[in-house]
Amino acid sequence: MGSGDDLFSKFGHAALCVVAPELPTGGLCYNYGTTDFSRPVGLGWDVVRGKAIFWVSVSDWVSMLLSFQSQDRTIYRQALPLSDEQVESLVAALETDALAENREYIYSHFLDNCSTRPRDLIDEAVGGALGRATLQRPRTYRDYARDGLAAFHWALVPGGDLILGRWVDQEIDASEAMFIPEVLAEAVTAELGAVRETVYERQAPAAVGDVDGALFRFWILVAIVGALSWMARWGRCIAAGIIVLLAVVMWAAALLSPWPELRVNELMMVFVPFDILLLRRSGSARYTNVRLAMLALAALLAATGIFVQPFWPYWALAVATIASFSWHGRKDILAA
């Protein structure tokens, strides 16, 4: 299935269906992407903390198709060219996963989702053929994350870059990239010869993510906030509040999440919650000196390639804000 209108649907979806005359309406579909989507904020927080419970749901294939069609999501179908023995093995694995004691799992966007589970089941059934797939060009987890986030809203691209650490900047192979359903579908075609046919075509225009445009808008926003921090004390306070908020979000994700993509974040040298000390009218000169030294070291690490995350707009925002406090603090001392 293609992407939909809400954030959780922007990366697409995949399901496995077993078609046979004796089954209800001719087929049963196993959907590994089932959870309670009625609380998106709470669900997102559960995903960060490694507590988002998803499960395998089973429905007749007509009901599943109508459900995704009602969401106006493009639906594709690929018939897997499996032998009778391979079909029996795959069906047995699906039925086992659907048992009450087995059906729940902890969702991970990159490592364990509605696409990786079908990938593993198909790959096992065909003797590892999917594992031999290759990508036309190397990409990282961050590349795929940016594409999906930009298709929902431009501001989520810098937001994702903020909380996603250096783990997502590794180049990944085709099997790892199959956490995206579209990549899985392409591999099934390339390696198994399963032609993709369109069952339903989305009627509304599909949202296209403009990653470069999102990053350009973010630079403009950084320039505005940075300039604001030099205009007046109220501007400095607004800028300080922004960098403290960014620090709290990023540090909370890093400290509370079990996932590797959130725990090691180079921007923790750029944004720290203690920057709230900048709002004190006195006693902040030593703190600003320490922070500017920290930012200088971080810039050196980024310039030499030791830091690999998207870095410079966040660094520019922090430097502009903290340097403005340092400058005006010195002016206040001289005036006194």
C-alpha positions in Angstrom: 0.0 0.0 0.0 1.1 3.5 -0.8 1.2 6.4 1.7 -1.8 8.0 3.3 -2.6 11.3 4.8 -1.5 10.8 8.4 2.1 10.6 9.6 2.1 6.9 10.5 1.0 6.1 6.9 3.6 8.2 5.1 6.1 5.3 4.8 3.6 2.9 3.2 2.4 -0.5 4.4 2.7 -4.2 3.5 0.7 -7.3 4.3 0.8 -10.9 3.4 -2.4 -12.6 2.0 -3.1 -16.3 1.6 -5.6 -16.9 -1.3 -7.5 -20.1 -1.4 -11.1 -21.0 -2.4 -11.9 -22.5 1.0 -10.9 -19.4 2.9 -13.4 -16.6 3.8 -14.1 -14.5 0.7 -11.3 -16.4 -1.0 -8.4 -15.2 1.1 -7.0 -14.2 4.5 -4.6 -11.3 5.1 -2.0 -11.1 7.9 -1.4 -7.5 8.8 1.7 -6.8 11.1 0.9 -3.1 11.4 -2.0 -3.2 13.7 -2.2 -1.0 16.8 -4.4 1.7 18.4 -3.9 4.8 16.1 -6.5 6.9 17.9 -3.9 8.4 20.2 -1.1 9.6 17.8 0.9 11.6 20.4 0.8 8.8 23.0 1.7 6.3 20.3 4.6 8.3 19.2 5.9 8.6 22.8 5.5 4.9 23.2 7.5 4.3 20.1 10.3 6.4 21.4 10.4 4.6 24.8 10.2 1.1 23.1 6.8 0.4 24.6 4.6 0.6 21.4 2.8 -2.7 21.1 1.8 -3.7 17.6 0.2 -7.0 16.7 -0.7 -9.3 13.8 -4.4 -9.0 12.8 -6.1 -11.4 10.4 -8.9 -10.3 8.1 -10.4 -11.5 4.9 -8.7 -9.8 2.0 -11.7 -8.0 0.7 -12.2 -6.2 4.0 -8.6 -5.3 4.1 -8.6 -3.9 0.6 -11.8 -1.9 1.3 -10.2 -0.5 4.4 -7.2 0.9 2.6 -9.2 2.0 -0.3 -11.4 4.0 2.1 -8.2 5.8 3.2 -7.5 6.6 -0.5 -4.2 4.7 -0.5 -2.9 3.1 -3.6 -2.9 -0.7 -3.4 -0.6 -3.0 -5.2 -0.7 -6.8 -5.4 2.2 -9.2 -6.1 1.6 -12.9 -6.4 4.6 -14.7 -4.8 5.9 -17.5 -7.1 6.2 -20.2 -4.4 6.2 -23.9 -4.6 3.6 -25.9 -2.7 6.2 -26.7 0.0 7.1 -23.1 0.3 3.5 -22.0 0.6 2.9 -24.6 3.3 5.9 -23.3 5.2 4.9 -19.6 4.9 1.3 -20.3 5.8 2.4 -22.2 8.9 4.6 -19.4 10.0 1.8 -16.9 9.5 -0.7 -19.0 11.5 1.9 -19.3 14.3 2.5 -15.6 14.4 -1.3 -15.0 14.6 -1.7 -17.1 17.7 -2.8 -15.1 20.8 0.5 -15.9 22.6 2.6 -14.8 19.6 0.9 -12.0 17.8 2.1 -9.0 19.8 5.5 -7.4 19.3 7.3 -4.2 20.2 7.4 -1.9 17.2 10.6 -0.4 15.9 10.3 1.9 13.0 13.7 0.8 11.5 14.2 -2.7 12.8 10.8 -4.4 13.4 7.7 -3.2 11.6 4.9 -4.1 9.2 7.4 -4.5 6.3 10.4 -6.2 8.0 8.3 -9.0 9.3 6.9 -10.0 5.9 10.4 -9.6 4.5 11.8 -12.1 7.0 9.0 -14.6 6.4 9.2 -14.4 2.6 13.0 -14.6 2.7 12.9 -17.7 4.9 10.4 -19.3 2.6 12.5 -18.7 -0.5 15.8 -19.7 1.0 17.3 -16.3 1.4 16.7 -14.9 -2.1 15.6 -11.5 -0.8 18.9 -11.2 1.1 20.7 -11.2 -2.2 19.0 -8.1 -3.4 21.0 -4.9 -4.1 20.2 -1.2 -4.1 20.8 1.0 -7.1 22.4 3.6 -4.9 23.6 3.6 -1.3 21.2 5.3 1.1 21.0 5.7 4.9 18.2 5.3 7.3 18.1 9.1 7.6 17.5 9.4 3.9 14.4 7.3 4.1 13.2 9.0 7.3 13.6 12.4 5.7 11.5 11.4 2.7 8.6 10.2 4.7 8.7 13.1 7.2 8.9 15.7 4.4 5.8 14.2 2.8 3.9 15.0 5.9 5.3 18.4 6.9 8.5 20.3 6.2 9.2 21.0 9.9 9.5 17.3 10.7 12.6 17.0 8.7 14.8 19.2 11.0 12.8 17.7 13.9 13.8 14.2 12.9 17.4 15.3 12.3 17.4 16.7 15.8 16.4 13.5 17.7 17.8 10.8 15.3 21.4 10.2 16.2 24.4 9.0 14.3 23.2 5.4 14.0 20.8 6.4 11.2 23.7 7.8 9.1 25.2 4.5 8.3 24.8 3.2 4.7 22.4 0.2 4.7 22.0 -2.7 2.4 18.9 -3.7 0.5 17.6 -6.1 3.1 17.8 -3.4 5.8 16.2 -0.9 3.5 13.2 -3.2 3.2 11.8 -1.6 6.4 10.3 0.6 3.7 7.4 -1.3 2.0 8.2 0.2 -1.4 11.8 -1.2 -1.3 10.4 -4.6 -0.2 8.0 -4.6 -3.2 10.9 -3.7 -5.6 13.0 -6.5 -4.2 10.2 -9.0 -4.5 9.9 -8.0 -8.2 13.6 -8.1 -8.9 14.5 -11.2 -7.0 11.4 -13.4 -7.3 9.9 -12.0 -10.5 6.6 -11.1 -8.9 5.0 -8.5 -11.1 3.3 -5.7 -9.3 -0.2 -4.9 -10.4 -2.3 -2.0 -9.3 -5.5 -2.9 -7.5 -6.6 0.7 -6.6 -5.1 4.0 -7.5 -5.1 7.0 -5.1 -7.6 9.6 -6.2 -6.2 12.6 -4.4 -2.8 14.1 -5.4 0.0 12.2 -3.7 2.1 14.4 -1.3 5.7 14.7 -2.4 8.3 15.4 0.2 10.7 18.2 -0.6 13.7 17.5 1.7 15.9 20.3 0.3 13.0 22.8 0.6 12.5 21.7 4.2 16.1 22.2 5.1 16.2 25.6 3.3 13.1 26.8 5.3 14.9 25.6 8.5 18.0 27.7 7.7 15.7 30.8 7.2 14.1 30.0 10.6 17.5 29.7 12.2 18.6 33.1 10.7 15.4 34.8 12.1 15.8 33.4 15.6 19.5 34.1 15.6 19.0 37.7 14.6 16.2 38.1 17.1 18.6 37.0 19.9 20.8 40.1 19.2 18.0 42.6 19.1 16.8 42.9 22.7 16.7 40.9 25.9 13.2 39.6 25.1 14.6 38.3 21.8 17.5 36.6 23.6 15.0 35.0 26.0 12.9 33.6 23.2 16.0 32.2 21.5 17.2 30.7 24.8 13.7 29.2 25.4 13.8 27.6 21.9 17.3 25.9 22.4 16.3 24.7 25.9 13.1 23.2 24.5 15.1 21.4 21.8 17.6 20.2 24.3 14.9 18.8 26.6 13.2 16.9 23.7 16.5 15.5 22.4 17.9 14.5 25.8 14.6 13.0 27.0 14.6 10.8 23.8 18.2 9.8 24.3 17.9 9.0 28.0 14.5 7.2 27.9 14.7 5.3 24.6 16.2 1.8 24.1 16.6 2.3 20.4 20.1 2.9 19.0 18.9 5.6 16.6 18.0 7.8 19.6 20.6 7.0 22.3 23.8 8.3 20.8 23.2 11.9 19.5 26.1 14.2 18.6 23.8 17.2 19.0 23.9 16.7 22.7 27.1 18.8 22.6 25.1 21.6 20.9 21.9 21.7 22.9 22.0 21.1 26.7 19.1 21.6 29.1 21.4 23.7 31.4 21.2 26.5 28.9 18.2 27.7 31.0 20.9 29.3 33.1 21.3 31.9 30.3 18.1 33.5 31.5 19.7 34.6 34.8 20.7 38.2 34.8 23.9 37.5 36.7 26.4 34.7 37.1 26.1 33.5 33.4 29.5 34.8 32.1 31.4 31.7 33.1 28.7 29.5 31.8 28.6 31.2 28.4 32.4 30.8 28.1 32.1 27.1 28.8 29.3 26.6 26.3 31.1 28.6 23.6 34.2 26.4 24.1 32.0 23.3 23.9 30.5 24.5 20.6 33.9 25.3 19.2 35.0 21.7 20.0 31.8 20.3 18.4 32.5 22.4 15.3 36.0 20.9 15.1 34.6 17.4 15.4 32.1 18.1 12.6 34.6 19.8 10.3 37.0 16.9 10.6 34.3 14.3 9.9 34.2 12.7 13.3 30.7 13.9 13.7 28.5 12.7 10.9 25.0 13.9 11.8 23.3 16.9 10.1 25.0 19.6 12.2 25.5 23.2 11.1 22.0 24.8 11.3 21.6 23.6 14.9 25.2 24.7 15.7 24.5 28.1 14.2 21.3 28.6 16.3 23.1 27.7 19.5 26.2 29.8 18.8 24.1 32.9 17.8 22.0 32.6 21.0 24.8 31.9 23.5 27.2 34.5 21.9 24.5 37.1 22.2 24.2 36.4 25.9 27.9 36.5 26.3 28.3 39.8 24.4 25.4 41.6 26.1 26.6 40.3 29.5 30.0 41.8 29.0 28.3 45.1 27.9 26.3 45.1 31.1 29.5 44.6 33.2 31.3 47.4 31.4 28.3 49.7 31.8 28.2 49.0 35.5 
